[in-house]
Amino acid sequence: MKTKLKVLRAKKNLTQSQLASILGVKQNVVSKWERGDSVPRPDMMQRIEDYFKVPKEDIFFTAFNYLK
């Protein structure tokens, strides 16, 4: 499942490469996060939350959507 990261990135008019550079990762990593193929480590989720000023739970909701 996709994340809200792509929407947030687009609102700031950033390319995947630009966001990757800001976060210190490679472009393909950002692509995987956006597609929901992988999720960032907790420390990186916090950096993304701080950058976009959006709770990480809202950006990566599938990572926090545990079955009960």
OpenMM code with the backbone's topology and positions (N, CA, C; nanometers):
from openmm import Vec3, app, unit

residues = "MET LYS THR LYS LEU LYS VAL LEU ARG ALA LYS LYS ASN LEU THR GLN SER GLN LEU ALA SER ILE LEU GLY VAL LYS GLN ASN VAL VAL SER LYS TRP GLU ARG GLY ASP SER VAL PRO ARG PRO ASP MET MET GLN ARG ILE GLU ASP TYR PHE LYS VAL PRO LYS GLU ASP ILE PHE PHE THR ALA PHE ASN TYR LEU LYS".split()
positions = [
    Vec3(0.0837, -0.1182, 0.0000),
    Vec3(0.0000, 0.0000, 0.0000),
    Vec3(0.0884, 0.1248, 0.0000),
    Vec3(0.0460, 0.2235, -0.0736),
    Vec3(0.1220, 0.3470, -0.0857),
    Vec3(0.1138, 0.4289, 0.0421),
    Vec3(0.2079, 0.5188, 0.0572),
    Vec3(0.2114, 0.6087, 0.1726),
    Vec3(0.1779, 0.7505, 0.1273),
    Vec3(0.1640, 0.8399, 0.2226),
    Vec3(0.1366, 0.9807, 0.1907),
    Vec3(0.2636, 1.0573, 0.1567),
    Vec3(0.3751, 0.9887, 0.1604),
    Vec3(0.5026, 1.0567, 0.1370),
    Vec3(0.5061, 1.1223, -0.0007),
    Vec3(0.4554, 1.0546, -0.1017),
    Vec3(0.4572, 1.1103, -0.2372),
    Vec3(0.3759, 1.2397, -0.2446),
    Vec3(0.2603, 1.2406, -0.1809),
    Vec3(0.1752, 1.3602, -0.1807),
    Vec3(0.2458, 1.4764, -0.1110),
    Vec3(0.3053, 1.4475, 0.0037),
    Vec3(0.3765, 1.5531, 0.0772),
    Vec3(0.4958, 1.6054, -0.0021),
    Vec3(0.5665, 1.5149, -0.0659),
    Vec3(0.6820, 1.5547, -0.1466),
    Vec3(0.6367, 1.6432, -0.2627),
    Vec3(0.5286, 1.6041, -0.3275),
    Vec3(0.4776, 1.6812, -0.4419),
    Vec3(0.4320, 1.8208, -0.3991),
    Vec3(0.3732, 1.8311, -0.2806),
    Vec3(0.3288, 1.9625, -0.2312),
    Vec3(0.4456, 2.0587, -0.2141),
    Vec3(0.5629, 2.0055, -0.1867),
    Vec3(0.6828, 2.0889, -0.1719),
    Vec3(0.7599, 2.1006, -0.3036),
    Vec3(0.7024, 2.0455, -0.4107),
    Vec3(0.7654, 2.0491, -0.5426),
    Vec3(0.9055, 1.9891, -0.5414),
    Vec3(0.9208, 1.8784, -0.4704),
    Vec3(1.0491, 1.8089, -0.4644),
    Vec3(1.0454, 1.6833, -0.5504),
    Vec3(1.1552, 1.6529, -0.6128),
    Vec3(1.1682, 1.5240, -0.6805),
    Vec3(1.2097, 1.4202, -0.5765),
    Vec3(1.1994, 1.2940, -0.6135),
    Vec3(1.2473, 1.1888, -0.5239),
    Vec3(1.3959, 1.2085, -0.4948),
    Vec3(1.4714, 1.2454, -0.5958),
    Vec3(1.6155, 1.2663, -0.5776),
    Vec3(1.6444, 1.3803, -0.4811),
    Vec3(1.5672, 1.4877, -0.4905),
    Vec3(1.5877, 1.6011, -0.4009),
    Vec3(1.5571, 1.5628, -0.2562),
    Vec3(1.4459, 1.4922, -0.2360),
    Vec3(1.4114, 1.4487, -0.1013),
    Vec3(1.5157, 1.3512, -0.0482),
    Vec3(1.5613, 1.2624, -0.1336),
    Vec3(1.6647, 1.1672, -0.0939),
    Vec3(1.7899, 1.2410, -0.0474),
    Vec3(1.8281, 1.3434, -0.1186),
    Vec3(1.9458, 1.4220, -0.0820),
    Vec3(1.9259, 1.4900, 0.0534),
    Vec3(1.8082, 1.5453, 0.0772),
    Vec3(1.7774, 1.6108, 0.2041),
    Vec3(1.7884, 1.5117, 0.3197),
    Vec3(1.7417, 1.3889, 0.2961),
    Vec3(1.7383, 1.2871, 0.4017),
    Vec3(1.8653, 1.2040, 0.4099),
    Vec3(1.9525, 1.2170, 0.3104),
    Vec3(2.0775, 1.1422, 0.3115),
    Vec3(2.0626, 0.9964, 0.2712),
    Vec3(1.9670, 0.9713, 0.1803),
    Vec3(1.9474, 0.8353, 0.1287),
    Vec3(1.9501, 0.8399, -0.0235),
    Vec3(1.9389, 0.7240, -0.0866),
    Vec3(1.9356, 0.7186, -0.2327),
    Vec3(1.7924, 0.7328, -0.2834),
    Vec3(1.7797, 0.7758, -0.4083),
    Vec3(1.6480, 0.7983, -0.4686),
    Vec3(1.5630, 0.6726, -0.4680),
    Vec3(1.6237, 0.5564, -0.4930),
    Vec3(1.5440, 0.4336, -0.4989),
    Vec3(1.4853, 0.3982, -0.3622),
    Vec3(1.5484, 0.4432, -0.2547),
    Vec3(1.4951, 0.4199, -0.1207),
    Vec3(1.3672, 0.5009, -0.1013),
    Vec3(1.3683, 0.6263, -0.1436),
    Vec3(1.2485, 0.7102, -0.1356),
    Vec3(1.1366, 0.6474, -0.2187),
    Vec3(1.1703, 0.5977, -0.3356),
    Vec3(1.0715, 0.5330, -0.4211),
    Vec3(1.0066, 0.4132, -0.3507),
    Vec3(1.0868, 0.3321, -0.2845),
    Vec3(1.0338, 0.2152, -0.2121),
    Vec3(0.9431, 0.2589, -0.0975),
    Vec3(0.9806, 0.3652, -0.0281),
    Vec3(0.8957, 0.4156, 0.0801),
    Vec3(0.7621, 0.4640, 0.0252),
    Vec3(0.7664, 0.5363, -0.0862),
    Vec3(0.6440, 0.5900, -0.1443),
    Vec3(0.5503, 0.4791, -0.1905),
    Vec3(0.6063, 0.3733, -0.2456),
    Vec3(0.5241, 0.2612, -0.2930),
    Vec3(0.4760, 0.1729, -0.1791),
    Vec3(0.5380, 0.1881, -0.0633),
    Vec3(0.5034, 0.1029, 0.0489),
    Vec3(0.5743, -0.0308, 0.0449),
    Vec3(0.6778, -0.0414, -0.0395),
    Vec3(0.7545, -0.1657, -0.0485),
    Vec3(0.8453, -0.1839, 0.0725),
    Vec3(0.8793, -0.0744, 0.1379),
    Vec3(0.9572, -0.0802, 0.2608),
    Vec3(0.9217, 0.0423, 0.3438),
    Vec3(0.9603, 0.0383, 0.4694),
    Vec3(0.9355, 0.1531, 0.5571),
    Vec3(1.0686, 0.1976, 0.6174),
    Vec3(1.0799, 0.3259, 0.6435),
    Vec3(1.2037, 0.3763, 0.7031),
    Vec3(1.2211, 0.3265, 0.8469),
    Vec3(1.3449, 0.3273, 0.8923),
    Vec3(1.3720, 0.2980, 1.0323),
    Vec3(1.3056, 0.4071, 1.1181),
    Vec3(1.2786, 0.3765, 1.2442),
    Vec3(1.2120, 0.4763, 1.3302),
    Vec3(1.2816, 0.6124, 1.3342),
    Vec3(1.4155, 0.6141, 1.3372),
    Vec3(1.4847, 0.7432, 1.3408),
    Vec3(1.4640, 0.8223, 1.2118),
    Vec3(1.4573, 0.7528, 1.0992),
    Vec3(1.4327, 0.8197, 0.9718),
    Vec3(1.2876, 0.8667, 0.9623),
    Vec3(1.1952, 0.7862, 1.0144),
    Vec3(1.0550, 0.8303, 1.0180),
    Vec3(1.0434, 0.9614, 1.0939),
    Vec3(1.1189, 0.9730, 1.2017),
    Vec3(1.1154, 1.0963, 1.2812),
    Vec3(1.1714, 1.2133, 1.2013),
    Vec3(1.2779, 1.1912, 1.1280),
    Vec3(1.3350, 1.2985, 1.0447),
    Vec3(1.2347, 1.3448, 0.9393),
    Vec3(1.1635, 1.2472, 0.8795),
    Vec3(1.0632, 1.2800, 0.7778),
    Vec3(0.9475, 1.3564, 0.8414),
    Vec3(0.9053, 1.3128, 0.9592),
    Vec3(0.7994, 1.3837, 1.0323),
    Vec3(0.8416, 1.5274, 1.0608),
    Vec3(0.9635, 1.5455, 1.1084),
    Vec3(1.0140, 1.6789, 1.1404),
    Vec3(1.0215, 1.7672, 1.0158),
    Vec3(1.0615, 1.7098, 0.9044),
    Vec3(1.0757, 1.7873, 0.7810),
    Vec3(0.9398, 1.8335, 0.7284),
    Vec3(0.8431, 1.7418, 0.7229),
    Vec3(0.7122, 1.7739, 0.6655),
    Vec3(0.6128, 1.8290, 0.7676),
    Vec3(0.6470, 1.8205, 0.8961),
    Vec3(0.5572, 1.8670, 1.0026),
    Vec3(0.4235, 1.7918, 0.9988),
    Vec3(0.4328, 1.6622, 0.9711),
    Vec3(0.3159, 1.5740, 0.9671),
    Vec3(0.3520, 1.4501, 1.0489),
    Vec3(0.2605, 1.4055, 1.1376),
    Vec3(0.2926, 1.2869, 1.2190),
    Vec3(0.3300, 1.1662, 1.1336),
    Vec3(0.4340, 1.0962, 1.1766),
    Vec3(0.4801, 0.9791, 1.1018),
    Vec3(0.3708, 0.8742, 1.0886),
    Vec3(0.2812, 0.8682, 1.1881),
    Vec3(0.1705, 0.7732, 1.1820),
    Vec3(0.0765, 0.8045, 1.0659),
    Vec3(0.0669, 0.9313, 1.0289),
    Vec3(-0.0164, 0.9706, 0.9152),
    Vec3(0.0544, 0.9450, 0.7820),
    Vec3(0.1851, 0.9616, 0.7802),
    Vec3(0.2607, 0.9414, 0.6566),
    Vec3(0.2733, 0.7931, 0.6246),
    Vec3(0.3084, 0.7154, 0.7246),
    Vec3(0.3338, 0.5722, 0.7060),
    Vec3(0.2282, 0.4908, 0.7803),
    Vec3(0.1005, 0.5219, 0.7534),
    Vec3(-0.0087, 0.4614, 0.8294),
    Vec3(-0.0094, 0.3091, 0.8249),
    Vec3(0.0343, 0.2494, 0.7157),
    Vec3(0.0328, 0.1028, 0.7085),
    Vec3(0.1324, 0.0413, 0.8063),
    Vec3(0.2414, 0.1108, 0.8347),
    Vec3(0.3400, 0.0585, 0.9291),
    Vec3(0.2856, 0.0586, 1.0713),
    Vec3(0.1849, 0.1416, 1.0974),
    Vec3(0.1272, 0.1526, 1.2313),
    Vec3(-0.0095, 0.0865, 1.2403),
    Vec3(-0.0543, 0.0233, 1.1328),
    Vec3(-0.1860, -0.0388, 1.1280),
    Vec3(-0.1736, -0.1866, 1.1604),
    Vec3(-0.1619, -0.2175, 1.2881),
    Vec3(-0.1441, -0.3548, 1.3321),
    Vec3(-0.2787, -0.4229, 1.3484),
    Vec3(-0.2825, -0.5505, 1.3168),
    Vec3(-0.4040, -0.6280, 1.3410),
    Vec3(-0.4161, -0.6532, 1.4898),
    Vec3(-0.5364, -0.6443, 1.5380),
    Vec3(-0.5583, -0.6641, 1.6826),
    Vec3(-0.6256, -0.7963, 1.7079),
] * unit.nanometer
topology = app.Topology()
chain = topology.addChain("A")
for resn in residues:
    res = topology.addResidue(resn, chain)
    for name in ("N", "CA", "C"):
        topology.addAtom(name, app.Element.getBySymbol(name[0]), res)
